[in-house]
Amino acid sequence: MRFDANTRLAGVIGNPVRHSLSPIMYNTVFSALGLNCVYMAFEVEKENLEDAIRGIRGLGFMGINVTIPHKTGVIPFLDELSAEAEIIGAVNTIVNKNGKLIGYNTDSYGYEMALQEKVGISLKNRNVFVIGAGGAAHAIAGQSILSGASAVVITNRTFEKAKSLMDFLNGTFCRHHQNSGSDCDAKTRLETVPWGTDAWRNILHDMDIIVNTTSIGMNGRGDLAQDIPWNNIKKDAVFFDVVYTPIETSFLKEAIRLGHRAVSGLYMLIYQGAKAFELWTGKKPPIELMEKTLVAHFSEKGGKDA
Ligand SMILES: NC(=O)c1ccc[n+]([C@@H]2O[C@H](COP(=O)([O-])OP(=O)(O)OC[C@H]3O[C@@H](n4cnc5c(N)ncnc54)[C@H](OP(=O)(O)O)[C@@H]3O)[C@@H](O)[C@H]2O)c1
C-alpha cells in the first residue's frame, strides 16, 4: 500500500508500547483489504495524555487503541462512552466520529467472542471464576455480568483489589439499571474469595468458566497450574487465559492435558482488534489472516517477548 495525502490514521497509545503487536496485525489487514490506512504505536507519558487525545481530534485520526497504563486515564478527555465502557470503567478503543471522541471497551467483546468461536459457549447462566482484579479482570468480570452469567467470583493476590472490583461493578451496574429504568438488583451473584489453593478448592467445583486475568505465565514467568486444585473441577469446565505469550500457557496446557476445553488470550486479542477495526472502518476484518499474522510473528520470536 502506498500512503498518500488521503491516508487515514489509526494507532495505539500506551507506555510501554514498543512490544505491541497491534501495528503488525492492523497494517496487514489494511493492506489485504486495500484500505488506504496506517496504524502506528505512540509511547505517551501520563502528563501528555490529554494533549495526545486532543491530537486525535485535531489531526483527524479515525481512532486509536489505548493500552496500559491509560485505559482509565483517557476517560475524562472523551465526549461519550459506550455502555460496556461505562460499566467496565475502562476504554481500549476510541472512535473519532466527526470530531466527537467515543470510548469503547472491545477487550470485553474479544473475551466473549473467543469463548463463542473457540469452544462454542455463551456466558449466559454460567458461573465464572475470575483470577485477578486488574484492567483485564474489569473487562472479563464486567462482560460476564453484562451477558447474564449466574455468578462471578473474583479472587486476587491483593484481596482489597478484588473487593474494590466487586464494589465498582456493583456500583456501575446499579447506575446502569437505574438509568434504564429498572431496579438495581443485578441478576448475577457477585462475590470474592481469598487468594490460593485452599480457598479455591471450596468454590471451583461449582465454576463453569475459569479465567486467568493476571500476568502469571506471561513470557513463561510463574505457573498458575500449580495452584489450581485440579481434582475439584467440573469435567466440562472451560479454561481461559488472557495471556497470549506464550499462546498456550502452562495453565492451559495442564487444563488440556486433563481433558478440559481451553481458550488462549490470542483469540481475545484477535477479536478485540477485529471489533476496533470494524468500529473505525465499518468493515469486518479477515480473522484467519489476523491469526496467521500473529502466529507467524510468535514463531519468529520463539514465543518470547512478542
Ligand atoms: N488477550 C488480550 O487481548 C489481553 C487484553 C488485556 C490484557 N491482557 C493481558 O492480561 C494480563 C494482565 O493485564 P492487566 O491490564 O489486567 O494488568 P494489571 O491491571 O496490571 O493487573 C495485573 C493483575 O495480575 C496480578 N498479578 C501480577 N503478578 C502476579 C503474581 N506474581 N501473583 C499473583 N498475581 C499477580 C495482579 O495482582 P495484584 O493486584 O495483587 O498486584 C493483578 O490482578 C497481561 O498479561 C496482559 O498482557 C491480554
The ligand as a Tripos MOL2 file, in Angstrom:
@<TRIPOS>MOLECULE
LIG
   48    52     1     0     0
SMALL
NO_CHARGES

@<TRIPOS>ATOM
      1 N1         -5.5490  -11.1730   25.3800 N.am      1 LIG1
      2 C1         -5.8370   -9.8890   25.3970 C.2       1 LIG1
      3 O1         -6.4080   -9.3260   24.4710 O.2       1 LIG1
      4 C2         -5.4510   -9.0880   26.5970 C.ar      1 LIG1
      5 C3         -6.0930   -7.8710   26.8730 C.ar      1 LIG1
      6 C4         -5.7200   -7.1650   28.0240 C.ar      1 LIG1
      7 C5         -4.7240   -7.6590   28.8500 C.ar      1 LIG1
      8 N2         -4.1160   -8.8510   28.5300 N.ar      1 LIG1
      9 C6         -3.0810   -9.4230   29.4090 C.3       1 LIG1
     10 O2         -3.6300   -9.5440   30.7060 O.3       1 LIG1
     11 C7         -2.5940   -9.5160   31.6800 C.3       1 LIG1
     12 C8         -2.9810   -8.5630   32.8120 C.3       1 LIG1
     13 O3         -3.1380   -7.2570   32.2770 O.3       1 LIG1
     14 P1         -3.8670   -6.0980   33.1290 P.3       1 LIG1
     15 O4         -4.0440   -4.9530   32.2160 O.co2     1 LIG1
     16 O5         -5.0540   -6.6400   33.8480 O.co2     1 LIG1
     17 O6         -2.7150   -5.7670   34.2020 O.3       1 LIG1
     18 P2         -2.8840   -5.0640   35.6220 P.3       1 LIG1
     19 O7         -4.0240   -4.1220   35.6170 O.co2     1 LIG1
     20 O8         -1.5360   -4.5810   35.9920 O.co2     1 LIG1
     21 O9         -3.2920   -6.2880   36.6340 O.3       1 LIG1
     22 C9         -2.3740   -7.3210   36.8870 C.3       1 LIG1
     23 C10        -3.0630   -8.4370   37.6820 C.3       1 LIG1
     24 O10        -2.1590   -9.5410   37.7790 O.3       1 LIG1
     25 C11        -1.9400   -9.8600   39.1680 C.3       1 LIG1
     26 N3         -0.5820  -10.3730   39.3210 N.ar      1 LIG1
     27 C12         0.5430   -9.9510   38.6730 C.ar      1 LIG1
     28 N4          1.6060  -10.7020   39.0470 N.ar      1 LIG1
     29 C13         1.1350  -11.6170   39.9400 C.ar      1 LIG1
     30 C14         1.7410  -12.6760   40.6920 C.ar      1 LIG1
     31 N5          3.0390  -12.9500   40.5830 N.pl3     1 LIG1
     32 N6          0.9500  -13.4130   41.5050 N.ar      1 LIG1
     33 C15        -0.3610  -13.1560   41.6180 C.ar      1 LIG1
     34 N7         -0.9960  -12.1650   40.9340 N.ar      1 LIG1
     35 C16        -0.2630  -11.4140   40.1120 C.ar      1 LIG1
     36 C17        -2.1880   -8.5610   39.9080 C.3       1 LIG1
     37 O11        -2.4580   -8.8410   41.2610 O.3       1 LIG1
     38 P3         -2.2180   -7.7090   42.3970 P.3       1 LIG1
     39 O12        -3.4280   -6.8260   42.3470 O.co2     1 LIG1
     40 O13        -2.1000   -8.4720   43.6580 O.co2     1 LIG1
     41 O14        -0.9540   -6.9920   42.0290 O.co2     1 LIG1
     42 C18        -3.4180   -8.0470   39.1220 C.3       1 LIG1
     43 O15        -4.5800   -8.7390   39.4970 O.3       1 LIG1
     44 C19        -1.3140   -9.0980   30.9300 C.3       1 LIG1
     45 O16        -0.5640  -10.2610   30.6920 O.3       1 LIG1
     46 C20        -1.8570   -8.5380   29.6120 C.3       1 LIG1
     47 O17        -0.9440   -8.6900   28.5350 O.3       1 LIG1
     48 C21        -4.4690   -9.5760   27.4360 C.ar      1 LIG1
@<TRIPOS>BOND
     1     1     2 1
     2     2     3 2
     3     2     4 1
     4     4     5 ar
     5     4    48 ar
     6     5     6 ar
     7     6     7 ar
     8     7     8 ar
     9     8     9 1
    10     8    48 ar
    11     9    10 1
    12     9    46 1
    13    10    11 1
    14    11    12 1
    15    11    44 1
    16    12    13 1
    17    13    14 1
    18    14    15 2
    19    14    16 1
    20    14    17 1
    21    17    18 1
    22    18    19 2
    23    18    20 1
    24    18    21 1
    25    21    22 1
    26    22    23 1
    27    23    24 1
    28    23    42 1
    29    24    25 1
    30    25    26 1
    31    25    36 1
    32    26    27 ar
    33    26    35 ar
    34    27    28 ar
    35    28    29 ar
    36    29    30 ar
    37    29    35 ar
    38    30    31 1
    39    30    32 ar
    40    32    33 ar
    41    33    34 ar
    42    34    35 ar
    43    36    37 1
    44    36    42 1
    45    37    38 1
    46    38    39 2
    47    38    40 1
    48    38    41 1
    49    42    43 1
    50    44    45 1
    51    44    46 1
    52    46    47 1
@<TRIPOS>SUBSTRUCTURE
     1 LIG1         1 GROUP 0 **** ****
